[in-house]
Amino acid sequence: MPEIPERLEERGGAALQWESLRERMAVGAHSSLGRAWVMALEPSADAAWIDAQQARNAEMWLLLAGGTPFDFHGVIDVSELLEKARIEGAALEAAEILSVLEHGRRATAWMEMLAKPPEIIAGKWPAMEELSAPLGGHDLRGLLRALEGKIEPDGTLSDDASPELARIRRALERQHRAIEKSLQRTLAKLAEEGSTQEDLITVRGERFVIPVKAEYKRKVGGVSMDRAPAGRRFLWNRWRQSSSTTRWLGCWMKSRQRCTEFWWE
């Protein structure tokens, strides 16, 4: 947040409407950090500080006038997230990592623009260069390359987050298809015998089940999972001990383990 020297305690009251002016300026900010910064502004009696702010505003107007405005969307205050990441045993959520990555992209794009400025601002940005100087010692391009594309927009890890995770997920998909084919064959056989209540496969208690008519509950091999309302049907699972299901669960557990290892890395 801005460090404002010689803050003025007296703002002129309602006559100057400082709070209303500040809120209207904050509406135009393109990032949450920008809005927070504007809302923290206070009047100052320090002439040098005022001149520095005016110089920055004038230089940003040059950029806008040149038709090359900078996109500040995604710029956030990462201090709390960094503090969380420093805690031993803690890990950032996927959404938090994505927000940090987007912030890193914006910071990198800003420094690249300063390194090769548009002609309209070349040599005319001393105040903004001074303000941005602390960023010069932090090259985030390696980090961005390492994590780019590893996390999907919905927060899940992409298949190519690591070679091992990709291999496990391919195996998981193969086993899933094998289980589906086995279930379809079993459903067709039971339907042909007339023992199914409905020709569908559902999930109950994290297991695949087929609704079976109550009168067939002792005739169909498998494990009774539940009785549906009004006692009309039983939900039957006959794959609890199948090798395909066992392999699928093994792959699923490995996938979860590898995802956890990725976050810790």
N, C-alpha and C positions, 0 to 999 in steps of 0.2 A: 504494500500500500504506500501511497505517496508520503514522503517526509516533508511536512510543511513547516517552515520556520516562521516565527513571529505570527502565529495565528491570531486573527482578530476575534475577540470574544463578542464584540458588538458588531452585528451585521446590518444594522439599520432596521431590524424588526420586519414587520409585514410589508413595509413600504418597498423594500428591495426584492422581496419574495425569493430569497436565496434558495430555500429548500425546493420551491416549485421549479426554479430554473435548473437546479442540479438534476432533479428527476427527469425533466424534459431532455436534458443532454444525455442522461443515462439510457434513455429509450433508444437512442441512435447507435449505441455501442453494439459491435458485432460479436462480442464474446462475453462470457460470464465474468472474466477477469477485468475486462474493460468497464463493464457496468459497475463492478465493485470499486474499481479505481475512481470512477467519476463520483460515485456516491460518497467516497471518503474525502473528496476535495473540500477545503475550507478556505475562506478569504485570508490573505496574508499581507503583512506590511513590509515584507522583505523585497526590496526593489530588484535585487539580483535574481532572486528566485522567480519573480514575476517575469522578468526579461527572458529567462531561460525557457519558461513555459510558452511564452509568446513566440519565441524563435522556433520551438518544436512545432507549434501549430502552423506557422508560416511555411515551414519546410514540408509538412504533410500536405498542405494545400498545393504545393508545387507538384507533388505526386498525383494528386487527384486531378489537377488541371491538365496533366499530361496524358490522362486517359488510361493510366495503369494503376488503379487502386489496389492495395494489398488486401488479401482475404484473411481477416483475423478470426474467422469462425473456427472454433476448436481450441483457441487459446484459453487455458485455465490456470488456476493457482495450484501447482503440483506439490506445494510444500507439505500438506497433510498426507498425501499419498506417499511421498518419499519418506516421511517419518514412519508411516505404517510399514513400509517395505524394509526399513532398518531394524524393526523389532525381530529378535531372534524367534524363529518358529512361525512367523506371520507370512502371509502371502497375499498379493493383490488379487482381487476378483478379475475375471476376464474383461468385464465392462470397464473396470478401472485401468487395466493395462491398455485397452483400446483408446481410452481418453488420453492417457499419457503419450501413446504413440502419435496420436493426432496432434497433440501439443508439440511433440518433437518435430513432426513434419513442418508445422508452421514456423517454429523457431529456425529450422534449417533453411526453409525457403526465404525467411527474412535475411539471414546472414548471406545467403547466395545473392540476394538482390543487392545487398550492400557491397558485396565483392565485385559485382558487375551491374552497377546501377543503370537505370534507363537514362538516356541522354538528357532528359528534362531535369534530372536532379544531380547529375554527375558534377562533383565538385561544389555542390550547393547545399550539402546536408551536414554541416559540422555538428549541429546540435543533436541530430538523430544518431550520428555516428558515435558521439560521446555517450549518449544514453545506451546505445547497444554494445558498447565496448566490453562489458562483462560477459557477454555471450561468446565473444571471440575465442575464449579458452576452452570451449566445450564443443567438440565435433561429434554430433549425434548420428552421423551417417552410417557408421559401422553398426550401431545398435539398431537403427531402422532397417538396415539390410538383413540383419540376423532375425528380426521378428516380423518383417513384412510378409503378409499373407499367411502367417501361422495361425491367426485367430480369425474366425469367421465373424461377420457383423452381428450374429446372434449370440456370440460369446463362446461358441464351441471351438475346439481345436480342429484345424483343418487336417486332412489326411496326410499331407506332406509336412506336418510340423516336425516329424522325425521319421527316418526310414523304418525304425522298429514299430512305431505307431501305425504307419501305412501298412506294414506287413500284417500286423494283428487285425486291423480293420478289414483287410481283404479276406483273411481267414474267417473272420466273424461273419462277413457277408456270405461266404460260401456255405458255412454251416447253417445260417439263417435260411438260405434257399433250400438246403437239404431238408430242414425241418418242415418248411412249408410244403414241399412235395410229399413228404411222409404224411403230414396232416391231411392233405387233400385226398390221398389214396385211402386213408382210414375213413375219412368222412364219406367218400363215395361208397365204400363197402358198407358202412353202417346205414347210410341212407337207403341203399338197395335192400337191406334187410328190414327196413322200416322202423328201426330203433331210435332214430334221431327225432327230436322235437322240431328242430329247425336245421336247415342245411347251411350252417355257419360255424365258424371257429372264432372263439372269443378268448379273453384272458381273464383269469381269476387267480388272485394270490400270486402274481408273477409267473403263472403257468398257463400254457395253452390248453384250452378245454373245449369239449364239444357238448352241447346240450343234448341229453339223452332222455327219452321218455321214462317216467318213473317205473313203469311195469317191466322195463328191460334192465333195471339197475343191477340185477344179479346175473344177467346173461351176457353183459358186455364186460370184457376184461379191462381192468384199469383201476383208478382210485377215485372214489367219490369226493368231490370238492365242496359241493354246496347243494342245498335244495332251493329251487326257485320259488317265488310266491305261489300260494294256493296249492303247493305240492305237485304242480303239473309236470315238472321235469327235474332231472338231476344233472349237474355239471360234472362231466366225467373226464379225468385226465389219465391217459394210458401211456404217457411218455416220460414219466418222472425218471425212469432208470435207463432211458434210451441213450445209446452212445452218441448220437447226433446232438441231443440236448446237452449231454455232459460236455462235449467238445465246445459247443456254443457258449455255455456258461464259463468254461475255462478261458476262451478267447475274450469274453466280455470282461472277466476279472483282470486279465492282462491289460486290456485296453484302459480300464479305469486306473490301474497301477501306473501305466506309462503316462497317462495324462497327469497324474499327481506328480510323477517325477519331473515332467516338463515344467510344471509350475514352480517346483522347488528349484530347478536349475535356473 
